[in-house]
Amino acid sequence: MYDPRNRLANDVSEQLKRHFGKLVYRTVIPRNVRLAEAPSYGTPAMYYDKSSTGAKAYLALAGEIINSKNKSATQ
């Protein structure tokens, strides 16, 4: 999970982008209280609170992964 207020997170993110370039997905999973709470209740974030910012970000990442696989398969 990414917290833009954390300097280390920003530095690592920039280094990953420089080193891996286009291989780094654009979707960012933000730090989110609802994501952190879900394991305590023994449930996935999507069942715990599918409308949370973190759950939506994971859905966006899944979509980005699927789209990138589909693009590479058709090229």
Secondary structure as GFF3:
##gff-version 3
##sequence-region A 1 75
A	DSSP	alpha_helix	7	20	.	.	.	ID=ss1
A	DSSP	three_ten_helix	21	23	.	.	.	ID=ss2
A	DSSP	alpha_helix	33	37	.	.	.	ID=ss3
A	DSSP	three_ten_helix	38	41	.	.	.	ID=ss4
A	DSSP	alpha_helix	45	48	.	.	.	ID=ss5
A	DSSP	alpha_helix	53	74	.	.	.	ID=ss6
###
